Amino acid sequence: MKLSIVFGGLSVAAMLLMIFQAVRQELNLRDLKTRMLENSAQVKIKEEGIAEMKIKIKEIKERLMIVNTEMDNLRKKKADSDKSAQELDKSLETCNTEKAEVVKKKTDREDSIAKLKADHEIAKKTTEGDIQSLKQQILDRDKAICAFADTTKEEARKLCGLPAVQK
């Protein structure tokens, strides 16, 4: 009987151990289920966040493509502007060169005109001096002719500048 009590005690102890083990496993299972539900909820939240991020990334990529297209257009416009600015600079340089040539020609012409005016003034003064000397020679000749002319005739008196004779 002792043996049966020991076996009975052992069986109760084994059963209690099994019940304890079963309860512990059941609690572990509940804990695992709870963690699994929490994890799946977190996974869903993270998946939704990832989906939102993918949408945002897609939108940003679209905006980036638009911005890149605009940048390419602006680069082309800048290149065109630089090219036209270079052409304008070349044109300006050509105009400045032509202007310098025209200014040089103008100053050469002004110098030539000034020289011609000076030469003309010199020639004019020389010619006036020649005219005066020729007038003087003519007057001297007229006086010499008047000395020999017959002053009794009216025509000779007019040429010599003598007053007319009164009759």
C-alpha positions in Angstrom: 0.0 0.0 0.0 2.8 2.2 0.6 3.8 1.5 -2.8 0.4 2.4 -4.2 0.5 5.7 -2.2 3.9 6.4 -3.6 2.7 5.5 -7.0 -0.4 7.5 -6.5 1.7 10.5 -5.2 4.1 10.1 -8.1 1.2 9.9 -10.5 -0.4 13.0 -9.0 3.0 14.8 -9.1 3.5 13.7 -12.7 0.0 14.8 -13.5 0.6 18.2 -11.8 3.8 18.5 -13.6 2.0 17.8 -16.9 -0.8 20.2 -16.1 1.8 22.8 -15.1 3.7 22.1 -18.4 0.4 22.3 -20.4 -0.6 25.6 -18.7 2.9 27.0 -19.3 2.8 25.9 -23.0 -0.7 27.4 -23.3 0.5 30.7 -21.8 3.5 30.6 -24.2 1.1 30.0 -27.1 -1.1 32.9 -26.1 2.0 35.1 -25.7 3.3 34.0 -29.1 -0.2 34.6 -30.6 -0.3 38.0 -29.0 3.2 38.8 -30.2 2.4 37.4 -33.7 -0.7 39.7 -33.9 1.3 42.7 -32.7 4.0 41.8 -35.2 1.5 41.4 -38.0 -0.1 44.7 -37.1 3.4 46.3 -37.1 4.1 44.6 -40.4 0.9 46.0 -41.9 1.7 49.5 -40.6 5.2 49.2 -42.0 3.8 47.8 -45.3 1.4 50.7 -45.5 4.3 53.1 -44.7 6.4 51.4 -47.4 3.5 51.7 -49.9 3.1 55.4 -49.0 6.9 55.9 -49.4 6.8 54.1 -52.8 4.0 56.5 -53.8 6.0 59.5 -52.6 9.1 58.2 -54.3 7.2 57.8 -57.5 5.8 61.4 -57.2 9.3 62.7 -56.4 10.7 60.8 -59.4 8.0 62.4 -61.6 8.8 65.8 -60.2 12.5 65.1 -60.7 11.9 64.2 -64.3 10.0 67.4 -64.9 12.7 69.4 -63.1 15.4 67.6 -65.2 13.5 68.4 -68.4 13.2 72.0 -67.3 16.9 72.1 -66.4 17.8 70.6 -69.9 15.6 73.3 -71.5 17.3 76.0 -69.4 20.7 74.7 -70.3 19.8 74.8 -74.0 18.5 78.4 -73.5 21.7 79.3 -71.7 23.8 77.8 -74.4 21.8 79.7 -77.0 22.2 82.9 -74.9 25.9 82.3 -74.6 26.2 81.7 -78.3 24.2 84.8 -79.2 26.2 86.8 -76.6 29.4 85.6 -78.3 28.0 86.6 -81.7 27.0 90.0 -80.3 30.5 90.4 -78.9 32.0 89.6 -82.2 29.6 92.0 -84.0 30.5 94.7 -81.4 34.2 94.1 -81.9 33.7 94.3 -85.7 31.7 97.5 -85.2 34.3 99.0 -82.9 37.0 98.1 -85.5 35.0 99.7 -88.3 34.3 102.7 -86.0 38.0 103.1 -85.3 38.8 103.0 -89.0 36.0 105.6 -89.8 37.3 107.8 -86.9 40.8 107.5 -88.3 39.6 108.3 -91.8 37.6 111.2 -90.4 40.6 112.6 -88.6 42.8 112.1 -91.7 40.2 114.0 -93.7 39.9 116.8 -91.1 43.7 117.1 -91.1 43.6 117.2 -94.9 40.9 119.8 -94.9 42.8 121.9 -92.3 45.9 121.6 -94.4 44.0 122.5 -97.6 42.5 125.5 -95.8 45.9 126.6 -94.6 47.4 126.1 -98.1 44.4 128.0 -99.5 44.9 130.8 -97.1 48.6 131.0 -98.0 47.7 130.8 -101.7 45.0 133.5 -101.2 47.4 135.8 -99.4 50.0 135.2 -102.1 47.5 135.8 -104.8 46.2 139.0 -103.1 49.8 140.2 -102.9 50.2 139.3 -106.6 47.0 141.1 -107.5 48.1 144.2 -105.5 51.4 144.2 -107.3 49.7 143.8 -110.6 47.3 146.6 -109.8 50.2 148.8 -108.9 52.0 147.9 -112.1 48.8 148.7 -114.1 48.5 152.0 -112.2 52.1 152.8 -112.9 51.7 152.0 -116.5 48.5 154.1 -116.7 50.3 157.0 -115.2 53.1 156.5 -117.7 50.6 156.3 -120.5 48.7 159.4 -119.2 52.0 161.3 -119.3 52.3 160.6 -123.0 48.5 160.8 -123.8 47.0 163.9 -125.4 44.9 165.4 -122.6 43.1 167.6 -125.0 40.9 164.7 -126.1 38.0 163.8 -123.9 38.6 160.1 -124.2 42.2 160.3 -122.9 41.0 162.5 -120.0 38.5 159.9 -119.0 41.1 157.1 -119.1 43.6 159.2 -117.1 40.9 160.3 -114.6 41.3 164.0 -115.3 38.4 166.3 -115.0 36.5 167.2 -118.2 37.4 170.5 -119.8 34.6 173.1 -119.7 33.8 174.9 -122.9 
